Amino acid sequence: MEKIVKGISLTKKELLENLSACFHHPDPFASMYGVLKVFLVRGYNREQMKNDLTKYMLLLREQQKEREEDLILEVFSCLVDWCGPHAKL
C-alpha cells in the first residue's frame, strides 16, 4: 500500500523500517511514538497502521524478539486508546 501526500511517499515498508530503527534509540518508545505521530499527520491511514503493527508484532513473536514485540505493543496501545488520555495518538 502506498499513499502520496504532498510529495511524501508513505508506505508500510517505510513505516516498519522507521520503527525498526527505533529499537536502537536510547528511548525506543518515545522514538516509535514520534514515528507513528508523523505518519498519521502525513496522512497514513489509522486502520492500515493498526493492521501493519499487528502483523509486525506477530512477525517479531515468530522471531522470538520479545523486547521488540513488547515495544510495538506498548506504542500500539496509544494508537488504539488503551492508554491515558495524554498518550493517545
N, C-alpha and C positions, 0 to 999 in steps of 0.2 A: 504494500500500500504506500502510495506516495502522494503528498499534497504539497502544492506550491503556494506559499503565502508571501507576497511582496518580494519575490525573487529568492526566497529561502526554501530549500528543499527539506521537507520533514519526512523522514522515513523511519520505519521500525528499526532498520539496521542502525541508523544514526542514533536513535534513542538508546538502543541496547549498548552500542559502543560507548556512548557518553556515560551510561550507568556503570558499565564495567570499569571504566577509568576511575570512577568514584571509589571503588573498593580500595584503592591505594592512597586515597586522600587522608590527611590526618583526622578529619571529621567526615567520614563517609556518608552519614545520614544527612547532614546539612548540605553536602555537595549534591547528593541524589535529589533531595527536596528542591534544590535550586534548578537542577536539570528538568525535573518534571514541571516546575512552575514556568520555566522559559518555554518549553514545548507547548504547554497549554496556552500561554499568552500568544504564541505564534500561530495558534490555530490547530494544533494536534487534537484529534477527536478524543474526548474523555473516555468513551466506551471502548474505543480501539486501544487506548493506553491501558485500561484495566485488563483487556484480553492479552495484550502483549506482555504485561507484567506477570500475569498468571502463568502464561506459558514459560516465561523466563524462570519463574520460581520452580516450576516442575523440572525444567532442564537442570537447574542448579541442584535440585534434590537428587536427580538421577546421577549427577556427577559427584554426589556426596560433599557438596560445598555448603555446609550448614551455616557458616558465618555469613556468606554472601546471600544465601536464601533468607536468613533472618533479617538482614538489612533491607532486602527488597520488600519483604513482608511488612517491615516497620514503616517504610515510606508509602507502601500500598495502602496502609491503614489511613493515612492522611488523604489519599485520593478518594476513598470510599466512606469518609466521615466516621471512621472508627477511632476517633481521636478527640482531643479537646478542641473547642471552637477556635482557639488561637492557631492551631496547626492545620486546619482544613485547607486543601488545595482547591 
